[in-house]
Structure formats: C-alpha cells, structure tokens
Amino acid sequence: MDQTLPVHNENPIDIPKPVLEEPRSNRYVWLKSLGSLAFFLIIGYFFFKDLTWILVLTGVVVFHELGHFIAMKIYKYQDLGMFFIPLLGAYVSGKKQEVSQKQSAIILLAGPVPGIFLGVILHYLSIQFDMYFLEKIAWILIFLNVLNLLPVYPLDGGQLLHRLFLDDYNILGKIFVILSVVFMSWVAITSGFYFLLLFPFMMVSRMIGDLQHERVEKKLEAEGIDLMKTYEEMQ
C-alpha cells in the first residue's frame, strides 16, 4: 500500500521582517539646522564679542553653503540640511545613491566660485561708492572662498582633487588624507587655534570608518551578495 507523505510548504522558521527606520521629516532636519546656527552664533559671540562681524561671517558661510545646497537640490539629493560647526564653518548634508564625478565637481565648486564672484562685484561697488564696510565684506568673501579651494582635505579644493583623481579605496587617496591630517594639525598647533584640531580628528575618524566599511563590503562581496540591490529588490 502506497503512502503519501505530507508536504509542508510553510517555512518552519518564522523570520520577522526587519523594520526599516522612518526617514526624518524636513521639519526635523531644518529645526536641527536652525539649532546648529543658533549655537554657531552664540559660541562665536562668546569668543569674539563683535556681533556685527559675526553676522557678516555667518552670512558669508551661509552664502557659500547655499551654493552647495542648491547644486545638491538640482541633482536630487534627499534629506538635505545645512549644519553649522562653531568656530569652524558649516556643511550641507544629503543622500544620493550614485553621484558622478561631474556632479561632485559641480557641487563642490558651487560653494566657493559664487562667493568669489560676489566678492569681486562687492569690491568694485565699494570702490565706486567709497564704502569701507562693503570692501571688508568683499575681501572676506574672496579670502575665505579662495582659501577653501586649497588642495587640502577636507576643504572643497581638497575634496575636488580627491574625488576626481584619487579614491577612498586607493592607497594614494589614503596617503592624501594622511598628509592633509598632518598639514591641518601643523596649522592648528603653530597658529594657536587648537580648535582646528577637530578637523584632523574628524578626518582620522572617517578614515577608520571607511576602512571598516571597506572590509565589510569585501566580505559581503566574497559571499556573493550584490550590494547595489535595494531592500525592496531583495524581497
């Protein structure tokens, strides 16, 4: 007598579906941005005691970062926000899965280049109307934005050089970052502006994180996992 064994189609192991983190709302991002701006102004006033020039410097920084922000918006970055670091400057944060070298170059240049042009325009206006205050603003715009184009990481010029000609996973890219860390540390120590050491610290922390990320990626790729697939494509 033939016996048919029952076939069980259900998976005996019930693996719960992971809950993905809810994306932050734009309101939350901008509240965080405004909070960092307020902290930037308070710390600046505490150190320099000159509200007028603190507001001027903040305006220069905001104009610079707005260039990055608009360029990233054009290239459809998500979760955009502008965040201020007291005594150091600001940065624009956003997410996009794939960014070409051309897009990276335009985004990086969109900060300093408009600032330099505006500085030149204000300089000529200050000469025409004999406005000393306007001339000071013009030179601040020109100086800070030209300085930002120096080929030192993490300045825009350094990031541009790094993204166009080097690579995070390339030994030359790592050497470039290490040299930038040494240079920034030297500037901070010799100038007495020790708070600038925050830049080398952040750069070293990021490099360590990149190395750990690189090891994980290589391990996953060795297991045959396609890292370019989204969570929905893996269902």
Helices and strands as residue ranges (DSSP letters): H 26-48, H 51-74, E 78-85, E 89-95, H 101-109, H 112-129, H 132-147, H 156-165, H 171-191, G 194-197, H 198-222, G 232-234
